[in-house]
Amino acid sequence: MTTHTPKILVADDDQALSRTLSWILRENGYDVVAIPGGEHLFEHLAADKFDLLLLDIMMPKVDGLQLLQRVKTDPRYRDLPVLMISSMPPEEATVRSLGLGASDFIPKPFRVRELLARVRAHMKVGRELHEAKAEVRSRTEMLDILHEVTSSLKPDEIFQILVRRVAQALRISRCSIILATPHESTGTVVAAYENPKLQSLGIDLRRYPELRHALESGEVVLVQDVASDPLYEDVRTEWEGQGRDLPCRSAIAMRFSLKDQPAGVFFLRSTSEDPPLTAADVQFAEQVITAAVAALEKAYDLESAVTGQEKLRHLAETDPLTNTYNRRALTEKLEQEMDRAARYATLLTCMMIDIDNFKQINDTHGHLVGDVILRQLAALLKREQRSPDVVARYGGEEFVVLLPETSITESRNFAERILKRVASYDFGEPGTPVHVTISIGLASYPNEKVTDGNSLLQLADNHLYRAKSEGRNRFRD
């Protein structure tokens, strides 16, 4: 039996990069077809079957994003994983690419290990999606459900899809998913067909004998007549004592597991107006939940991966002492804001802030108190910032604040307010306040002295030096 070699199509006008990329991928066991640019992309897609497309965004003769949009709107290639590559600013390119349906974005210059990891991950997702679809292609209803489930990336969305599609397929009015583990007395309803807005309702499992039995035994519970089944003997007495009608006619309770651990119950009920549930319905529900578990596990893995990736990114760009952006992140943010200000002809102001006599504060009160003051000043600056502003620790006792779309007058008012806030704030440890003042240098773009981010910082630093030399506790621009 022959083994399928994954085939990748590379569309990039940079021939040197394309050759390097192709060599790396071939060395790692992939079959690669490289084309110069994207003019003939669809001819190649139609002529062969590819497992992945690597597509450059910025090419001289054709727009990579427009090609991506055409690929994703063509039913033949809708499920083809597409990884966009570009030297555009990562934030802007990622948002635009993912918004058009790309699987991922890789910035140039790329790191080889990261590139290969992303290629492997999306190959795996694409392959699993293909296998799942092939397995259920003969069952139209199942295919429709799975297609909708696997198109969703969030667990709560998958839960909602399952209860809606299964209830509709079985023509029942009540279908829900309850998260709980064996021997717990409470559970959480995360989705209910009869109430789509309900997403996190706590319930007392002691009132649901079918749920308890399914959770504790792992057996599928099929009750075809709630009015006579002995499982409901105790709760029927309770319902009668409360003058309540039977809440359902028949029921199915089916435990499901995630990562081989019991996670909850798939709960189906029919009312007197619905057809009663049968063994055939059990079989259908089992097939659905078994197939959906794989999608749910991927969704939870992705959720964890995204959370982990966000944490790593936060650690990489955050100053650990002050929880503001660090200098490396500031450099990236400044470059992005300079590009945006130049592109849209808007203003950008940079504030360079330095704590006055900070060495004397450290010598007098100790470095631990100095660290406390740095954290307190950072927190004060973050409280005063607007959502588009950037607060970063530049180094030592220096901070930088970027103020996009802010005029000279507005930045002066902001600097004046910060000076007053700092001068009136009780810095240091409780009971032993330390009087702190700051000096500020302001610089704005556009300015004939500013050509890039470094020159903007240098100009702000020059104005900070003036503020220091003229007496401190003031700003200069």
URTABEL-V83877 format. One record per residue. N is the residue number from 0. RES is the residue in three letters. PHI is phi in whole degrees, 0 to 359 (* if undefined). PSI is psi in radians with two decimals (none if undefined). OMEGA is omega in radians with two decimals (none if undefined). Layout:
# URTABEL-V83877
N_RES_PHI_PSI_OMEGA ; N_RES_PHI_PSI_OMEGA
This chain:
# URTABEL-V83877
0_MET_*_2.20_-3.09 ; 1_THR_282_2.56_3.12 ; 2_THR_264_2.33_3.14 ; 3_HIS_285_2.17_3.07 ; 4_THR_269_2.11_-3.12 ; 5_PRO_301_2.37_-3.08 ; 6_LYS_248_2.27_-3.09 ; 7_ILE_241_2.35_3.06 ; 8_LEU_257_2.17_3.13 ; 9_VAL_250_2.11_3.11 ; 10_ALA_241_1.80_-3.10 ; 11_ASP_208_2.34_-3.10 ; 12_ASP_282_-0.30_3.11 ; 13_ASP_281_1.72_-3.00 ; 14_GLN_295_-0.63_3.13 ; 15_ALA_295_-0.79_3.12 ; 16_LEU_294_-0.69_-3.13 ; 17_SER_297_-0.72_3.11 ; 18_ARG_295_-0.74_3.13 ; 19_THR_297_-0.81_-3.13 ; 20_LEU_299_-0.78_3.14 ; 21_SER_297_-0.72_3.14 ; 22_TRP_297_-0.79_-3.13 ; 23_ILE_300_-0.79_-3.10 ; 24_LEU_293_-0.72_3.13 ; 25_ARG_295_-0.69_3.11 ; 26_GLU_298_-0.39_-3.13 ; 27_ASN_258_0.32_2.96 ; 28_GLY_93_0.21_-3.13 ; 29_TYR_259_2.58_3.01 ; 30_ASP_271_2.15_-2.99 ; 31_VAL_238_2.34_2.98 ; 32_VAL_242_2.11_-3.12 ; 33_ALA_249_2.34_3.10 ; 34_ILE_235_2.46_-3.10 ; 35_PRO_280_1.74_-3.10 ; 36_GLY_88_-3.00_-3.04 ; 37_GLY_241_0.19_-3.06 ; 38_GLU_299_-0.60_-3.08 ; 39_HIS_249_0.44_-3.08 ; 40_LEU_302_-0.83_-3.06 ; 41_PHE_289_-0.46_3.05 ; 42_GLU_296_-0.74_3.13 ; 43_HIS_290_-0.70_3.12 ; 44_LEU_298_-0.66_-3.14 ; 45_ALA_286_-0.49_-3.04 ; 46_ALA_277_-0.38_-3.07 ; 47_ASP_215_2.93_3.13 ; 48_LYS_254_2.07_-3.10 ; 49_PHE_249_2.62_3.12 ; 50_ASP_265_-0.30_-3.10 ; 51_LEU_200_2.55_3.09 ; 52_LEU_238_2.17_3.00 ; 53_LEU_257_2.06_-2.96 ; 54_LEU_232_2.19_3.09 ; 55_ASP_285_2.49_3.14 ; 56_ILE_281_-0.81_-3.00 ; 57_MET_255_1.79_3.09 ; 58_MET_233_2.57_-2.99 ; 59_PRO_294_-0.56_-3.03 ; 60_LYS_258_-0.27_-3.09 ; 61_VAL_209_2.55_-3.13 ; 62_ASP_275_2.09_-3.12 ; 63_GLY_299_-0.60_3.14 ; 64_LEU_292_-0.63_3.07 ; 65_GLN_293_-0.67_3.08 ; 66_LEU_296_-0.74_3.10 ; 67_LEU_302_-0.78_-3.13 ; 68_GLN_298_-0.70_3.12 ; 69_ARG_294_-0.70_3.13 ; 70_VAL_298_-0.79_-3.05 ; 71_LYS_285_-0.31_3.08 ; 72_THR_264_-0.07_3.09 ; 73_ASP_269_2.05_-3.09 ; 74_PRO_306_-0.49_-3.10 ; 75_ARG_291_-0.51_-3.02 ; 76_TYR_239_0.19_-3.05 ; 77_ARG_303_-0.63_-3.08 ; 78_ASP_266_0.05_3.13 ; 79_LEU_288_2.11_3.10 ; 80_PRO_296_2.28_3.14 ; 81_VAL_239_2.13_3.06 ; 82_LEU_254_2.07_-3.13 ; 83_MET_273_2.44_3.10 ; 84_ILE_234_2.44_-3.09 ; 85_SER_191_2.80_3.02 ; 86_SER_263_0.13_3.06 ; 87_MET_297_2.78_3.04 ; 88_PRO_306_2.23_-3.04 ; 89_PRO_307_-0.73_-3.07 ; 90_GLU_299_-0.85_-3.10 ; 91_GLU_292_-0.80_-3.10 ; 92_ALA_295_-0.69_-3.13 ; 93_THR_297_-0.82_-3.12 ; 94_VAL_300_-0.80_-3.10 ; 95_ARG_292_-0.72_-3.11 ; 96_SER_293_-0.88_-3.12 ; 97_LEU_295_-0.57_3.11 ; 98_GLY_295_-0.44_3.13 ; 99_LEU_264_0.01_3.05 ; 100_GLY_108_0.13_3.10 ; 101_ALA_294_2.62_3.10 ; 102_SER_283_-0.52_-3.08 ; 103_ASP_193_2.97_3.09 ; 104_PHE_227_2.34_3.13 ; 105_ILE_238_2.06_-3.12 ; 106_PRO_282_2.61_3.00 ; 107_LYS_267_2.53_-0.14 ; 108_PRO_287_2.44_-3.06 ; 109_PHE_273_2.71_3.03 ; 110_ARG_265_2.27_-2.97 ; 111_VAL_301_-0.84_-3.09 ; 112_ARG_296_-0.70_3.12 ; 113_GLU_294_-0.75_3.12 ; 114_LEU_302_-0.85_-3.10 ; 115_LEU_295_-0.66_3.12 ; 116_ALA_297_-0.74_-3.14 ; 117_ARG_292_-0.71_3.11 ; 118_VAL_299_-0.81_3.14 ; 119_ARG_298_-0.75_-3.11 ; 120_ALA_298_-0.80_-3.09 ; 121_HIS_283_-0.49_2.99 ; 122_MET_298_-0.77_-3.11 ; 123_LYS_296_-0.79_3.13 ; 124_VAL_298_-0.77_3.13 ; 125_GLY_297_-0.71_-3.14 ; 126_ARG_294_-0.75_-3.14 ; 127_GLU_294_-0.67_3.09 ; 128_LEU_296_-0.72_3.13 ; 129_HIS_296_-0.76_-3.14 ; 130_GLU_294_-0.70_3.13 ; 131_ALA_297_-0.72_-3.13 ; 132_LYS_292_-0.69_-3.13 ; 133_ALA_296_-0.65_-3.08 ; 134_GLU_295_-0.60_-3.05 ; 135_VAL_248_0.25_-3.05 ; 136_ARG_300_-0.52_-3.10 ; 137_SER_283_-0.17_-3.11 ; 138_ARG_246_1.72_-3.00 ; 139_THR_303_-0.82_-3.11 ; 140_GLU_297_-0.74_3.14 ; 141_MET_296_-0.71_3.13 ; 142_LEU_299_-0.77_-3.14 ; 143_ASP_299_-0.77_-3.13 ; 144_ILE_296_-0.85_-3.09 ; 145_LEU_295_-0.64_3.13 ; 146_HIS_299_-0.73_3.14 ; 147_GLU_290_-0.68_-3.13 ; 148_VAL_295_-0.84_-3.09 ; 149_THR_287_-0.24_3.06 ; 150_SER_281_-0.24_-3.11 ; 151_SER_264_2.52_-3.09 ; 152_LEU_252_-0.07_-3.07 ; 153_LYS_243_2.40_-3.13 ; 154_PRO_304_-0.76_-3.09 ; 155_ASP_296_-0.57_3.08 ; 156_GLU_292_-0.71_3.13 ; 157_ILE_296_-0.73_3.10 ; 158_PHE_302_-0.78_-3.13 ; 159_GLN_296_-0.72_3.12 ; 160_ILE_298_-0.77_-3.09 ; 161_LEU_299_-0.87_-3.08 ; 162_VAL_294_-0.64_-3.13 ; 163_ARG_291_-0.85_-3.04 ; 164_ARG_289_-0.67_3.14 ; 165_VAL_291_-0.74_3.11 ; 166_ALA_299_-0.73_3.13 ; 167_GLN_292_-0.69_-3.12 ; 168_ALA_293_-0.67_-3.10 ; 169_LEU_267_-0.04_3.12 ; 170_ARG_57_0.82_3.06 ; 171_ILE_243_2.76_-3.04 ; 172_SER_261_-0.13_-3.10 ; 173_ARG_225_2.14_3.13 ; 174_CYS_207_2.24_-3.09 ; 175_SER_214_2.89_3.08 ; 176_ILE_235_2.21_-3.12 ; 177_ILE_243_2.19_3.05 ; 178_LEU_271_2.18_3.14 ; 179_ALA_191_2.82_3.07 ; 180_THR_239_2.79_-3.12 ; 181_PRO_306_2.50_3.07 ; 182_HIS_73_0.07_2.99 ; 183_GLU_279_2.63_3.13 ; 184_SER_264_-0.19_3.12 ; 185_THR_231_2.73_3.07 ; 186_GLY_222_3.02_-3.13 ; 187_THR_234_2.10_3.06 ; 188_VAL_283_2.04_-3.10 ; 189_VAL_257_-0.22_3.08 ; 190_ALA_199_2.45_3.13 ; 191_ALA_214_2.15_-3.13 ; 192_TYR_300_-0.67_-3.09 ; 193_GLU_287_-0.25_3.11 ; 194_ASN_213_1.47_-3.03 ; 195_PRO_300_-0.41_-3.12 ; 196_LYS_281_-0.25_-3.11 ; 197_LEU_282_2.13_-3.08 ; 198_GLN_227_-0.26_-3.10 ; 199_SER_206_1.25_-3.10 ; 200_LEU_252_2.13_3.08 ; 201_GLY_283_2.39_3.12 ; 202_ILE_229_2.69_3.09 ; 203_ASP_271_1.90_-3.07 ; 204_LEU_294_-0.31_3.12 ; 205_ARG_294_-0.31_3.12 ; 206_ARG_270_-0.01_-3.08 ; 207_TYR_232_1.52_-3.08 ; 208_PRO_297_-0.58_-3.13 ; 209_GLU_292_-0.63_3.11 ; 210_LEU_291_-0.76_3.13 ; 211_ARG_299_-0.77_-3.10 ; 212_HIS_295_-0.75_-3.13 ; 213_ALA_295_-0.74_-3.12 ; 214_LEU_295_-0.80_-3.02 ; 215_GLU_281_-0.56_-3.09 ; 216_SER_262_-0.43_-3.04 ; 217_GLY_79_0.00_3.14 ; 218_GLU_277_2.64_3.02 ; 219_VAL_283_2.25_3.14 ; 220_VAL_259_2.09_3.03 ; 221_LEU_241_1.99_3.10 ; 222_VAL_246_1.93_-3.08 ; 223_GLN_273_-0.31_3.12 ; 224_ASP_216_1.71_-3.12 ; 225_VAL_298_-0.52_-3.07 ; 226_ALA_293_-0.40_-3.07 ; 227_SER_236_-0.22_-3.08 ; 228_ASP_294_2.29_-3.11 ; 229_PRO_297_-0.36_3.13 ; 230_LEU_301_-0.50_-3.06 ; 231_TYR_260_0.21_-3.01 ; 232_GLU_304_-0.82_-3.10 ; 233_ASP_291_-0.78_-3.09 ; 234_VAL_287_-0.48_3.07 ; 235_ARG_297_-0.71_3.09 ; 236_THR_299_-0.72_3.12 ; 237_GLU_296_-0.76_-3.14 ; 238_TRP_298_-0.76_-3.14 ; 239_GLU_297_-0.71_-3.14 ; 240_GLY_295_-0.49_3.13 ; 241_GLN_268_0.00_-3.13 ; 242_GLY_70_0.45_-3.10 ; 243_ARG_264_2.52_3.02 ; 244_ASP_285_2.82_3.07 ; 245_LEU_298_2.25_-3.07 ; 246_PRO_288_-0.35_-3.12 ; 247_CYS_206_2.88_-3.11 ; 248_ARG_265_-0.77_3.12 ; 249_SER_215_2.88_-3.04 ; 250_ALA_207_2.62_2.98 ; 251_ILE_232_2.28_3.05 ; 252_ALA_235_2.13_-3.00 ; 253_MET_228_2.01_3.13 ; 254_ARG_287_2.48_3.03 ; 255_PHE_231_2.72_-3.11 ; 256_SER_239_2.64_3.02 ; 257_LEU_235_2.24_-3.07 ; 258_LYS_56_0.69_3.09 ; 259_ASP_66_0.30_3.08 ; 260_GLN_239_2.31_3.11 ; 261_PRO_307_2.27_-3.05 ; 262_ALA_238_-0.42_-3.10 ; 263_GLY_172_-2.89_-3.07 ; 264_VAL_228_2.37_2.97 ; 265_PHE_270_2.06_-2.91 ; 266_PHE_239_1.96_-3.12 ; 267_LEU_245_2.37_3.10 ; 268_ARG_223_2.54_3.01 ; 269_SER_245_2.57_3.07 ; 270_THR_261_-3.11_-3.13 ; 271_SER_296_-0.34_-3.14 ; 272_GLU_269_-0.13_-3.13 ; 273_ASP_258_2.79_3.00 ; 274_PRO_292_2.53_3.14 ; 275_PRO_293_2.60_3.12 ; 276_LEU_283_2.53_-3.05 ; 277_THR_231_3.11_3.09 ; 278_ALA_297_-0.57_3.09 ; 279_ALA_296_-0.63_3.09 ; 280_ASP_293_-0.62_3.07 ; 281_VAL_300_-0.80_-3.12 ; 282_GLN_299_-0.77_3.14 ; 283_PHE_297_-0.81_-3.12 ; 284_ALA_297_-0.66_3.10 ; 285_GLU_297_-0.75_3.13 ; 286_GLN_297_-0.73_-3.12 ; 287_VAL_294_-0.88_-3.05 ; 288_ILE_292_-0.61_3.10 ; 289_THR_297_-0.78_3.11 ; 290_ALA_292_-0.65_-3.09 ; 291_ALA_289_-0.47_-3.13 ; 292_VAL_302_-0.71_3.12 ; 293_ALA_299_-0.75_3.12 ; 294_ALA_294_-0.68_3.12 ; 295_LEU_295_-0.74_3.13 ; 296_GLU_296_-0.69_3.08 ; 297_LYS_295_-0.71_-3.14 ; 298_ALA_297_-0.75_3.10 ; 299_TYR_293_-0.67_3.10 ; 300_ASP_297_-0.76_3.14 ; 301_LEU_296_-0.72_3.13 ; 302_GLU_299_-0.75_3.12 ; 303_SER_293_-0.69_-3.14 ; 304_ALA_295_-0.75_3.12 ; 305_VAL_297_-0.76_3.11 ; 306_THR_298_-0.77_3.12 ; 307_GLY_296_-0.70_3.13 ; 308_GLN_295_-0.70_3.12 ; 309_GLU_295_-0.68_3.12 ; 310_LYS_295_-0.75_3.13 ; 311_LEU_296_-0.74_3.12 ; 312_ARG_297_-0.70_3.12 ; 313_HIS_298_-0.76_3.13 ; 314_LEU_296_-0.66_-3.07 ; 315_ALA_290_-0.49_-3.05 ; 316_GLU_247_0.15_-3.05 ; 317_THR_245_2.37_3.01 ; 318_ASP_287_2.11_-2.99 ; 319_PRO_294_-0.49_-3.11 ; 320_LEU_284_-0.79_-3.00 ; 321_THR_256_-0.17_-3.11 ; 322_ASN_61_0.45_2.97 ; 323_THR_258_3.08_3.04 ; 324_TYR_298_2.55_3.05 ; 325_ASN_271_-3.12_-3.04 ; 326_ARG_294_-0.66_3.14 ; 327_ARG_297_-0.78_3.12 ; 328_ALA_294_-0.64_3.11 ; 329_LEU_300_-0.73_3.13 ; 330_THR_302_-0.76_3.13 ; 331_GLU_294_-0.79_-3.13 ; 332_LYS_296_-0.71_-3.13 ; 333_LEU_296_-0.73_3.11 ; 334_GLU_298_-0.74_3.12 ; 335_GLN_296_-0.77_-3.12 ; 336_GLU_291_-0.63_3.07 ; 337_MET_296_-0.77_3.11 ; 338_ASP_298_-0.75_-3.12 ; 339_ARG_294_-0.75_-3.14 ; 340_ALA_296_-0.68_3.12 ; 341_ALA_290_-0.71_-3.09 ; 342_ARG_293_-0.73_-3.05 ; 343_TYR_255_0.17_3.09 ; 344_ALA_55_0.84_3.11 ; 345_THR_247_2.99_-3.12 ; 346_LEU_269_2.63_3.03 ; 347_LEU_221_2.18_3.12 ; 348_THR_248_2.42_3.10 ; 349_CYS_245_2.23_3.07 ; 350_MET_252_2.14_3.03 ; 351_MET_258_2.10_-3.02 ; 352_ILE_241_2.35_3.13 ; 353_ASP_225_2.37_3.10 ; 354_ILE_285_2.21_-3.13 ; 355_ASP_290_2.37_3.04 ; 356_ASN_54_0.70_-3.07 ; 357_PHE_292_-0.58_3.11 ; 358_LYS_297_-0.70_3.12 ; 359_GLN_295_-0.65_3.08 ; 360_ILE_297_-0.78_3.12 ; 361_ASN_297_-0.75_-3.12 ; 362_ASP_294_-0.60_-3.08 ; 363_THR_278_-0.78_-2.99 ; 364_HIS_253_-0.22_3.13 ; 365_GLY_100_2.72_-3.07 ; 366_HIS_291_-0.50_3.12 ; 367_LEU_296_-0.74_3.07 ; 368_VAL_294_-0.65_3.08 ; 369_GLY_301_-0.72_3.10 ; 370_ASP_296_-0.70_3.10 ; 371_VAL_300_-0.75_-3.13 ; 372_ILE_295_-0.70_3.10 ; 373_LEU_299_-0.76_3.12 ; 374_ARG_295_-0.71_-3.12 ; 375_GLN_293_-0.72_3.11 ; 376_LEU_295_-0.72_3.11 ; 377_ALA_300_-0.77_3.14 ; 378_ALA_297_-0.69_3.12 ; 379_LEU_297_-0.79_3.13 ; 380_LEU_298_-0.70_-3.13 ; 381_LYS_291_-0.57_3.08 ; 382_ARG_293_-0.55_-3.10 ; 383_GLU_274_-0.31_-3.04 ; 384_GLN_287_2.67_2.99 ; 385_ARG_272_2.98_-3.09 ; 386_SER_299_-0.63_3.14 ; 387_PRO_277_-0.15_-3.08 ; 388_ASP_287_2.75_-3.14 ; 389_VAL_236_2.19_3.08 ; 390_VAL_247_2.21_-3.10 ; 391_ALA_220_2.58_2.98 ; 392_ARG_273_2.09_-3.06 ; 393_TYR_276_-0.48_-3.14 ; 394_GLY_151_2.48_-3.14 ; 395_GLY_56_-2.15_3.14 ; 396_GLU_259_0.31_-3.11 ; 397_GLU_259_2.42_3.06 ; 398_PHE_234_2.70_3.05 ; 399_VAL_234_2.36_3.04 ; 400_VAL_239_2.17_3.06 ; 401_LEU_263_2.27_-3.10 ; 402_LEU_240_1.58_3.13 ; 403_PRO_294_2.58_3.07 ; 404_GLU_51_0.80_-3.12 ; 405_THR_235_2.18_-3.12 ; 406_SER_284_2.98_3.11 ; 407_ILE_300_-0.79_-3.13 ; 408_THR_299_-0.78_-3.13 ; 409_GLU_295_-0.68_-3.13 ; 410_SER_290_-0.61_3.07 ; 411_ARG_296_-0.77_3.11 ; 412_ASN_299_-0.72_3.13 ; 413_PHE_296_-0.77_-3.13 ; 414_ALA_297_-0.72_3.12 ; 415_GLU_298_-0.72_-3.13 ; 416_ARG_294_-0.72_3.12 ; 417_ILE_296_-0.75_3.12 ; 418_LEU_302_-0.77_-3.14 ; 419_LYS_292_-0.73_3.14 ; 420_ARG_300_-0.79_-3.10 ; 421_VAL_294_-0.79_-3.08 ; 422_ALA_297_-0.48_-3.10 ; 423_SER_261_0.02_-3.07 ; 424_TYR_270_2.47_3.08 ; 425_ASP_273_1.66_3.11 ; 426_PHE_278_2.88_3.08 ; 427_GLY_92_-2.91_-3.10 ; 428_GLU_280_2.68_3.10 ; 429_PRO_302_2.34_3.12 ; 430_GLY_90_-0.32_3.11 ; 431_THR_228_1.22_-3.09 ; 432_PRO_296_2.58_3.10 ; 433_VAL_241_2.20_3.12 ; 434_HIS_284_2.20_-3.08 ; 435_VAL_231_2.40_2.96 ; 436_THR_231_2.86_-3.14 ; 437_ILE_228_2.81_2.99 ; 438_SER_240_2.58_-3.04 ; 439_ILE_228_2.37_2.97 ; 440_GLY_247_2.29_-3.12 ; 441_LEU_248_2.44_3.02 ; 442_ALA_215_2.48_-3.08 ; 443_SER_233_2.67_3.04 ; 444_TYR_240_2.36_0.17 ; 445_PRO_280_2.59_3.12 ; 446_ASN_202_2.46_-3.08 ; 447_GLU_297_-0.36_3.13 ; 448_LYS_272_-0.10_-3.06 ; 449_VAL_249_2.10_3.10 ; 450_THR_244_-0.36_-3.14 ; 451_ASP_202_-3.06_-3.10 ; 452_GLY_298_-0.71_-3.12 ; 453_ASN_296_-0.71_3.14 ; 454_SER_290_-0.53_3.06 ; 455_LEU_293_-0.76_3.08 ; 456_LEU_297_-0.71_-3.12 ; 457_GLN_295_-0.70_3.13 ; 458_LEU_294_-0.74_3.09 ; 459_ALA_297_-0.66_3.14 ; 460_ASP_293_-0.67_3.09 ; 461_ASN_298_-0.74_3.13 ; 462_HIS_290_-0.55_3.05 ; 463_LEU_296_-0.72_3.11 ; 464_TYR_299_-0.69_3.09 ; 465_ARG_298_-0.76_3.14 ; 466_ALA_299_-0.68_3.12 ; 467_LYS_293_-0.82_-3.05 ; 468_SER_289_-0.36_-3.13 ; 469_GLU_264_0.23_3.00 ; 470_GLY_125_-0.10_-3.14 ; 471_ARG_67_3.06_3.14 ; 472_ASN_54_0.81_-3.14 ; 473_ARG_200_3.01_3.05 ; 474_PHE_240_2.73_3.06 ; 475_ARG_221_2.54_3.08 ; 476_ASP_221_none_none
